[in-house]
Amino acid sequence: VFESAFWLRGDKQFFLDLGGNPKMAEAILDMTLEFRLAYWAKVLEEIGDLVDVVVEYDDLGHTTNTLISPQMYRRYLKPRHRELWGFIKSHSHAAMFLHSCGSIYRLIPDFIDAGLDILNPIQLNAINMDDTKKLKREFGKDLTFWGGGVNTNKILPRGTVQEIKEEIKRRISDFAEGGGYVFASVHNIQPDVPPENIVTMVEAWKEYGKY
């Protein structure tokens, strides 16, 4: 919903709309929401009883903060996320999964309140996202964490075997207790990652992923 508005309007202009032309911003967001609802209505009519997880995406953070304030999220996006996620969950048996990169710690309580079940990718190199023990303690009873298994920015491409293993052991220890964790790297594995580091990641997951 949010990202589509950027594609339609351009990121600079849409930020200006949010701050100075709210009628335009809301009209664009309503249009993107209408499209998403129509899309999922078609899809779920065919497979709603067959899927376990439905994925939506809205990147709302960068490495140091959220792209918009929590107050602005509650005004512009939360009601639309609530409507979209509620529609998906009412037309399927699926859990609701959101991919949202960056430092989104301040928005997580609102995500949960809007009906989110699963959060991805847990960008460990972003502010307030590295303390995975804290994330689990504060939100683990309401959310499944999917990702955050190893930092793909530094550790996976350039770490030693021992650093990769220690990172994965720590993240599984923080996230997995009591269930509600799906191991995965923070994001897509990039071409600069040596194949042996990928093998190390898989071996470490197998070693530490039993609890």
N, C-alpha and C positions, 0 to 999 in steps of 0.2 A: 504493500500500500504506500509506504513512505518512499521507497526507492523508485517506484514507478512514477511518482510525482517529479522526482529529479530528472528522470529520463524525458518526461514530457516537457518540463519547464526549464531544465538546466539547474544545476545545484545552486549557483549564486542567486539566480532569480527566485527560486523557490524559497530560499532562506529569507529573501526580501519580502516575499509574499507572506510568509509566516509572521514576520515582524510588523509589516505595514499594510498588508492587503489581505486580511483574514478571510474575506468573502471569496476571493480568488483561491486561496489556499484550500479552503473547505470544499469548494466546488471541485477542485482537482482531486482531492482525497476521496470525495464521494464517488467520483467517476471511476477512480482506480478500485475502490471497494466494490462498486457495482460489477466491474469486470471480474474481480476475483470471486465474488459470490456466484456469478453466472458460470464461471469455469468449474468451480467445485460442485455446483449443482449437477452439471453434466457428468463429471467424473464419478461422483459418489452415487449417482443413480445406477451406474454400471458396476462399481466395485466397492461400494461403501461397506458391505458386509464381509469383505475379503482382506482388508488391510488393517494392520496393527498400528501404524504410525502415519500421520499426514504431516508433510513438511511445508512450512512457509518460511519466508526469509524477509528480513527488514533490518539491514545494518544500521544501528543507531548509535554507534560509538566509534571513536578513534583511539589512539593509544593513550591519551591523557584524560579524556573526558567523554561525556555523551555528546552527540551532535546537536541535541536540543535539551533544554532543561527538563527536569521531571514535571514541572508545572505545565510546560508547553506540551509534553507528551500526554499528560492527562487531559488537556483541552482538545488536542487535535487527533491524537492517534489511539489512545486507550479505548475510547468508545467504539472506534472502528475495528480495532483488534478484537475487542470483546464480541462484537457482532459477527465478524468473520470466523473467529475460532469457535464461537458458540454454534454457528451454523454447521461447521464441519463436524463438530462432535455430536450434534443432534441428528446428523444424517449418516453416521458411521459408528463403528465400535472402536475407532482409532483414538490413540493418544495424540495430543497436539504438540508438535515439535516446532520450535522457532530457531532459525539460524540468525544470530545477530553478533557481529564481530565487535571488538573494541572494549573500551571501559564502560560497561553497562551496569555496573554494580548498583548504582542508584535507581535503576529502573526495574530491577528484579522483583521487588514487592508488588509493583503495579502489573508486571507480566503475570504473576501468580494470581492476583486479584481478577485479572481479565480472563483467566481460564487456561493459562499455559500449563503443560505437563512436563515438557522436555526442553532443556536449553542447550544450545550448541553455538560456537565451538569452545568456549571458555579460553579466551585469548590471554595466555599466561604472561605475555610481555606488556600487557596494558595495565594502567594504574588500577589498583583495587581488585585485580583479577588473579594475582599470583598467590594469594593466601587461600589455597584450596581447602584447607581445614576449616577456615572461617566460613567460606561459602557453603560447605556441607553442613556446618553447625547451624547456620542461620536459615538456610533454605532447603536442606535435604529432606525434611519431612513433607515438603510440598512439591519439590522438583526432582526429576531425574536429570543428572548431568551426563551429557553425551559429548565426549571430547576431553580436552585438557590433559591428555595422557602423557604428552611430551611436547615441549616447546619446539615448534617448527621454524622459529625465527633464528635461533642460535644453537640450541643443544643438538637437534637432530642433524642439521647439515654440517656442523663443525665440532661437535662434542666427541670426546673419547668414548670408547666402549663403556668404561666405568661411569662416566658422567651420564650417559644415556640410561644405563641401568639404574643408577641412583635416582635420576629424575622420575623414571617410571615407577619405581618402588615407592617413592614419596607420594606421587599423585594417586596411585591405587590405594595406598594406605589412608590417604585423606578422604577420598571420595567413596570407597567401596563399602565401608562398614554399614551394615543394615540394608544393603541393596540400593537400588536406584542409581546405578552407574553403568554406563556403556563406554568401554575403553576405546579411544581413538586418538590419533594425533590432533593437535590443535586445529590444523587446517590441512588443505591438500598438500601432499608431499611434492616439493618442487624439484626441478631437474638438477639442482646443485647438491642434492643429498646423495652421498655415496651408497651404492647398493648394500655394502656390508653394514651400514648404519641402520638400514631398513630391516635387515636380518636380525641385528642386535635388538631392535625395538620389538620385533615379533617374539624373539626368544625370551626377552625380559617380561613381556606380557604373559607368556605361558608360565614363566617361573613365579611371578608375583601375583598373577590374576586369580589364583585359587585361594579362597579364604572361607 
